[in-house]
């Protein structure tokens, strides 16, 4: 039995929205994603507050999330939707 399908595993990474670090403990990743940071997350961003006519920028935190998906792919020498041989 020749293996026709060689699915690829893909890692998708994303970051949550930047918020005040003290509020970031409760932040969840979107459905299907796993949080790979903990506590208040990573303090690598800035968030903005509009106060009357001014926009102020503050240092904030965000979490990094990842999800693993399988991408269907045919093995070498196979092709098409059913991964047929040559």
N, C-alpha and C positions, 0 to 999 in steps of 0.2 A: 504493500500500500504506500504509494508516493504521497507525501504531504503536499497538498495543493494550496492550502490557506495558511499564511504566515502573518497573523494579525500583529500590528505594532501597538505597544503600550505607549500612550502619550500622557505626559504630566502637564496639566494646565494650572498655572499659578495666577493668582490675582491678589489685590490688596483691598481692604475695606476702606470706607470713607474716613478721612481725617477728622478726628474729634478731640475734645480736651482729654488728656491722658486719664484723668480721674473718672471719666465716663466710659472709657474704652474697655474696662474689665468685662462689662456685660455684652460687648459687641459680638455678634455671631457671624459666621461665614454664611454665604448663600447656601441654599439647599444643595446637597450633593458634594459640597466642599468640606475639607477638613482643615481646622485651624492649626497652623504649624508654629505659631508664636503663642506665648502665654502671658499671663498677668495683664499688664496694661498695653502690651504690644511693643511696637518699635517707634521710638520718638523721632521719625525721619520726615515729618511733613508739617505743613502749616494750614490752619483753618482760618476762615474770615468771618468777622462779625460786622454787620452794618449797624452803626449807631447814628441815627438822624442822617446827617449828610456825610459822615465819615465811614470808611471801611477800614477796620483794624485787622491786623494779621497776628495770629498767636501760634507758638509752637504747639504741635499736637501729636497724637499717636494713632497708629493704625495697625491692624493685624494682617498677616500674610496667610493666605489660604491656598490649598491645592486640591486638585481632583485628578484621579487617574482614569483615563478612558481607553478603550480598545478601539483601534482604527482597523477595520477589515482591510487586509492586503493579501494579494496572491504571492505565493512563493515564486522564486526566479524560474522562468520558463513556463509560467502559467499566466492566464489573462482572462479578462472578461468578468461578468457578474458571478459566474459559477466557477471561476479559476480553472478553466479548461486547459489541458496540456496542448503542446504544439501540434 
